[in-house]
Amino acid sequence: MKAIRIATLAAALCVGMTSVAAAQGAEPPRQGQGQGEVRRGGGMGGMLLKDITLTDAQKDQIKTIREKYVPRQMELRKAVQATGGPPDEKTRAAMVDLQNQQAAEIRAILTADQQKIFDQNLAEMKARMDARRNGSS
């Protein structure tokens, strides 16, 4: 029983720390994987835009798109935190739908060549996520 309480407390702290960090603003850019390149944001967006060189106009458009989705993303995160557990199916579906909408808007501003790289990055990301879900790393 004590172990369950400790695990629950640890999970709650992790979720709380993540939301506090997210509320304080974006992370500073991190170095790429040993190549000295600066990543474009973290999380899904950074992975999807890996190896894509963006124009300043595209960067501005992507920033605007991401900012548009922040309020709804925060709302969903708070809903998950309120339950104290993993998201329910409805919330998870809403989160996935929001991510898909954002990715589609970002993809729409890319050139055809950039879209090919974006699609490859998306396929790789989905494969990694599926592998994690299926228990292999």
C-alpha positions in Angstrom: 0.0 0.0 0.0 2.9 2.3 0.9 4.5 1.6 -2.5 1.3 2.5 -4.3 1.1 5.8 -2.5 4.8 6.6 -3.3 4.3 5.7 -7.0 1.2 7.8 -7.2 2.9 10.7 -5.6 5.9 10.4 -7.9 3.6 10.3 -11.0 1.7 13.3 -9.7 4.9 15.2 -9.2 6.1 14.4 -12.7 2.9 15.6 -14.2 2.9 18.7 -12.1 6.5 19.6 -12.9 5.8 19.1 -16.6 2.9 21.4 -16.6 4.8 24.1 -14.5 7.6 23.9 -17.1 5.2 24.2 -20.0 3.4 27.1 -18.3 6.6 29.0 -17.9 7.3 29.0 -21.6 9.2 27.1 -24.2 12.5 25.4 -23.5 15.7 26.9 -24.7 16.9 25.3 -27.9 18.9 22.1 -27.4 21.9 21.1 -29.5 21.2 18.4 -32.1 22.6 14.9 -31.8 26.3 15.7 -32.0 26.0 17.7 -35.2 25.9 21.1 -33.6 22.6 22.0 -35.0 19.9 23.6 -33.0 16.6 21.8 -32.8 13.4 23.6 -33.7 11.4 23.3 -30.5 10.9 20.1 -28.6 8.5 17.3 -28.7 6.5 16.2 -31.7 7.1 19.4 -33.7 10.8 19.2 -33.4 10.9 15.6 -34.6 8.6 16.3 -37.5 10.7 19.2 -38.7 14.0 17.3 -38.4 16.3 17.9 -41.4 14.0 20.5 -42.9 15.4 23.9 -43.6 12.7 26.5 -43.1 12.5 30.0 -44.4 11.9 32.9 -42.0 8.3 33.2 -43.3 7.7 29.5 -42.6 9.2 29.8 -39.1 6.8 32.6 -38.4 3.8 30.7 -39.8 4.7 27.6 -37.7 5.1 29.7 -34.6 1.6 31.2 -35.2 0.2 27.7 -35.8 1.7 26.3 -32.6 0.5 29.3 -30.5 -3.0 28.8 -31.8 -3.1 25.3 -30.4 -1.5 26.0 -27.0 -4.7 26.9 -25.1 -6.6 23.7 -26.1 -3.5 21.6 -25.4 -3.2 23.1 -21.9 -6.9 22.5 -21.3 -6.5 18.8 -22.2 -3.4 18.5 -20.0 -5.2 20.0 -17.1 -8.1 17.6 -17.6 -5.6 14.7 -17.4 -4.0 16.1 -14.3 -7.4 16.5 -12.7 -8.0 12.8 -13.0 -4.7 11.9 -11.5 -4.2 9.1 -13.9 -3.7 8.4 -17.6 -6.0 10.1 -20.0 -9.3 8.4 -20.7 -10.1 7.3 -24.3 -12.1 10.5 -25.1 -9.3 12.8 -23.9 -6.6 10.7 -25.6 -8.6 10.9 -28.8 -9.0 14.7 -28.5 -5.2 15.0 -27.9 -4.4 12.9 -30.9 -6.9 14.8 -33.1 -5.4 18.2 -32.0 -1.9 16.9 -32.8 -3.0 15.7 -36.2 -4.7 19.0 -36.9 -1.6 21.0 -36.0 0.7 18.7 -38.0 -1.6 19.0 -41.1 -1.5 22.8 -40.8 2.3 22.8 -40.5 2.6 20.4 -43.4 0.4 22.6 -45.6 2.9 25.5 -45.5 5.9 23.3 -46.6 7.1 22.9 -50.1 6.7 19.5 -51.9 10.3 18.5 -51.1 9.9 19.5 -47.4 6.6 17.6 -47.2 8.4 14.4 -48.3 10.9 14.8 -45.4 8.1 15.7 -43.1 6.2 12.5 -44.1 9.3 10.4 -43.6 9.8 11.9 -40.1 6.1 11.3 -39.3 6.4 7.6 -40.3 9.6 7.2 -38.2 7.9 8.8 -35.2 4.8 6.6 -35.5 7.0 3.5 -35.8 8.9 4.4 -32.7 5.7 5.1 -30.8 4.2 1.8 -31.9 7.4 0.0 -30.9 7.1 1.5 -27.4 3.5 0.6 -27.1 4.3 -3.0 -28.1 7.0 -3.2 -25.4 10.1 -3.1 -27.6 12.6 -0.2 -27.5 
